Amino acid sequence: MPGKTVAELEIGERIVGTYAAKSRSLASFKSKPGQYLSLTLADATGEITARMWDGAEEAAALFAEGDPVTVRAVVEEYRGQKQLVIEKLKPAEQAETDAADLVPSSSRDLGDLRERLLESVASVRNPHLSALLNYFFGDEAFMDRYSRAPGAKSLHHSHLGGLLEHTIGVAEVLETVARVHPELDRDLMMAGALLHDLGKVAELECKAAIEYTDTGRLVGHTVLTDRMVNKAIDRIERFPEELSNRLTHLLLSHHGQREYGAPVLPMTAEACALHYADNLDAHVQYFSQVIADGQAAGSRWSDYQRLFERYIYVGSHSGAAGGRVPPEEAANTPEHPAADEPPGPASGSLFDQ
């Protein structure tokens, strides 16, 4: 990939770089006729706002949201943040793009996570559930695809390897639940943890950016998971019908509420546990990512998080004596919400983000 990464950009320099167009929109000038192009450009190291003042409409017709683009631009400062002012833009050549360059990857060792997943598979003693898990995770080609898949399009685990990372997180939470509540079916919960987001390998694709496939948009990963698992169950001899129903129930109800995409509500203790373990891992990872981004930017508070209708505390930094918020940061504290960041509707769920 030619040019500089987002993390390498310095104010005042002219650069050439290839980035994924995470968002694109045309907006009208306030003081003159015509439109300008507003973009969010991203690569594996981060993202940056960009504007194109001249030739915007022609440039916007050259690419779609999610496509890779190569730009020549000047790095400027706007409201204390870096911004690209684009002079020229073109669709990126195939040879200039690689998902590993344009999309963030898990910071964790995927080989280690893979081994931990296979250990969890091996720990399941129920012969029917064991056969089902090995049907998927014993397939080397499927495991390669699964291990690189993102966990979501945006927000939680939205990076290469995110699906594997999230699956391990949910499984390890449920290991603790099984110890605290030995009356629950540990093997059933473990199978639910390892299979609950299986359909995301078909729901999402990653080229220059993480995007939904047509099947993913039309069907969704919950139904895709149900199809994949029940197709596999049909190939396993004498798989008990009650066990099949209980496992299917876990997978269909793991979003917890119908408005969050659950076809049925959790009606067993194991289904309840899977739902909360899934939600816990997703929310904690999301908060952790927001905090890490804020620390990298030197902020004490995150931007306003519309999903949760709140700011997230990043932490103290040198220069803020006694924990007091510096005056220049006061407008971004929860007591002083920024005027251009009105609270929006919030679902409180990270599902399907």
Buried (B, 14 or more C-beta within 10 A) or exposed (E): BEBBBBEBBEEEEEBEBBBBBBBBEBEEEEEEEEBBBBBBBBBBBBBBBBBBEEBBEEBBEEBEBBBBBBBBBBBEEEEEEBBBBBBEBEBBEEEBBBBEBBBBBBEEEBEEBBEBBBEBBEBBEBEBBBBBBBBBBEEEEBBEEBBBBBBBBEBBBBBBBBBBBBBBBBBBBBBEBBEEEEEBBBBBBBBBBBBBBBBBBBBBBBBBBBBBBEBBEEBBBBBBBBBBBBEBBEEBEEBEEEBBEBBBBBBBBBBBBEEBBBBEBBEBBBBBBBBBBBBEBBBEBBBEBBBEBBEEEEBBBBBBBBBBEBBBBBEEEEEEEEEEBEEEBEEBBEEEBEEEBEEEEEBEBBBBB
